[in-house]
Structure formats: structure tokens, C-alpha cells
């Protein structure tokens, strides 16, 4: 095989040999550029981007943890209103009409709202959770009028 290759190479003129050597060098450079250099640099760029995003998420989480540590402790249980008063009062402040609100035992309340905009409703629920009232179950379906939703939820007071 080696002799056949040497014989083949020797049968070409000096100009043809130079041309083939030049083409081999060009092919090797193109292979190294497209097959090695570009994939490696693209991978490194992607890795740096992912690291930057991870560092941003890490800084955000650290900032949130620091904010939570700075928050004052919750008010003692004796200073709090009963769950029915808290939900009714906060719903009225948020502009919602409770179609049905029934006590479901100590610290639990079932609430129905037949028509509300989804964004303000979810903001109200988030404020309730910040005030120590969690959602046990919730069902939100499209409302009777366009752009509104109907909600049924069971809220429970968080025991400190």
C-alpha cells in the first residue's frame, strides 16, 4: 500500500505535487476551523452566557433571602382578626364582592366570587398569603362576561 502511494505520488509532476500539497493544507485548515475551532468557541460562549445567567439568578435569590431576613416578624396571633373578617375586609378593599363566604371550621373559610378580573384577583390572593392566609384549594374558570373569571377557593389561616 505504501509503495502504491509512493508510486502514485511519483507519477505526478512537481507542479501537481505542489498543488496537491497546497490543497491538503487548505483542507486541513478548513477542517480545523469548522470542525474544531468554531464548535469549541461556540461552546465556550454558550457556557459563559449560562454562567452569567446563573450568577444573575444566584444574586437575585441572595437579594430575596436578605429581604426576607430584614422583614419584621409577623404580628402575634392575638393582634390578628378572625379569618372571616380578614377575608371580607380585604376583599372589600380590593373591590371584590363575595357571593358566598362560609366558615369551614376554625381558621378555614370557603369563598365564591362569580365575576372578577384575573390579574387583580390573583394579586388579592397574594396579599392574603402575605397576611397569613393560604389557599388550600382553588378553582378559577372563565366568567359570564368577557375578560372575567369566577373563583371558588378554600382558605386556611396559617398557624404561627
N, C-alpha and C positions, 0 to 999 in steps of 0.2 A: 504494500500500500504506500509506504514511504517512497519507495523507488518510483512508483507510478506518479506520485505527486511531484517529485523532483524532475522526472522526465517531462511531465506536462508543463511545469514552470520553465524548464529549459527550452522548450519548443517555442516560446514566445520571445519577441524581440525586447530590447531594453526599454523602449518607449511603452510597450504594452505592460511590461512588468511594473514600471513606474506608475502607470495609470491604475493598475490593479491594486498596488500598494496604497496609492492615494485614496482610492475608493474604499479600501479596507479600513484605513484610518478614519475617513469620514463616517463610515458605517459604525465604527466603534464609538466615535464621539456622539453621534446621534443616539445610539443605544444607551450610552451612559447618561446623556442629557434627559432623554424621555423615559428611560427605564429605571434610573437610579436617582438622579439629582432632583427632578421635578416631584416625584412621589415623596421623597424624603422631606423636601422643603414644604410641600403642601401639608404633610402630616405634622410637621413642627408648627406651622402657622395655626393649624386647627387645634393642636394641643395648647398653644399659647392662648388662643381665644377661649377654649374651655377652662383653662386655669383662671383667666381674668373673670369669666362669668362665675366660677366657683368662689373666687375671692370676694366678688361683689355680694354673692348670696351669704357668704360667711360674715361679712361686715354687716349686712342687713340683719342677720339673726342676732349677732352680738349687740347691735343697737337696740333691737327689740327686747332682748333679755335685760339690758341695762335699764331700759324704760320701765319694764315690769318691776324691776327691783326698786326703782325710785318711787313707784306708785305707793300711796298710803295704804295701810291695811284697811280691810273692809270694816264698816261700822259694826258695832256689836249687834247681835240679834235682837236685843231689846229695843234698839232705836228704829228697827225696820217696821214698815207697815205690813199687815197681812197680805198674802199673795193676791187675794181678790181685789183689794183696794189698790195695790201697786199696779196690777194689770189694767184695771179700769181707768185709773188716773193717767197712766202713761199712754193708753190708747186714746183717751180724750185729748191729751196734749199733742199727740201725733195726728189727730184729726180723723180717727177711725171710729166707726160705730160698731159696737159689739152686738151682733144679732142674738147670740146666746153665750152666756158665761156662767158655768155651773161649777161649784166646788166639788172636787172628786176626792175628798178626804183631806187630811191635814197636809198643807203645803202643796196641793195639786189642784189644778183648775183646767177645765175644758173650755175652749173658746171657739166660736164660729164667727167669721166675718164674710159676708156674702159678696161684697164688692170693694176692692181696693187696688191701687196701682202696685205692681210687684216691687219696684225699687223702694218706695217709702215703707212698704210692709216689711221687707227684709231688713231695712235699717231699724225699724221699730223693734223687731225681734232681736237684732244685735244689741240694741240698747238694753233690752230686758235681760239678755245674757250677761251683760256687763254689770247689771244691777243685782245679779244673783238668782235669776230665774232661767232655768234651762228648758229646752224643748225635748219632751220625751218622744212624742210622735207628731207628725205634721203631714197634712195633705193640702197641696195647692193645685187647683185646677183653673182653667180659663173661666172668667166671669161671664155674666149675662151680657154685659156691654163690652164693646171692643176696647182693648187696652187695659182691662181689669182682670183680676183673679179673685177666686173665692178660696178661703182658707179654713181648715179645721185643724186645731192643734191642742195638744195636751201639754201644759206647762207644769214644771215642778220647781219648787223652791230649793235652792242649794243649801244644804245644812253645813254651817261652818263649824 
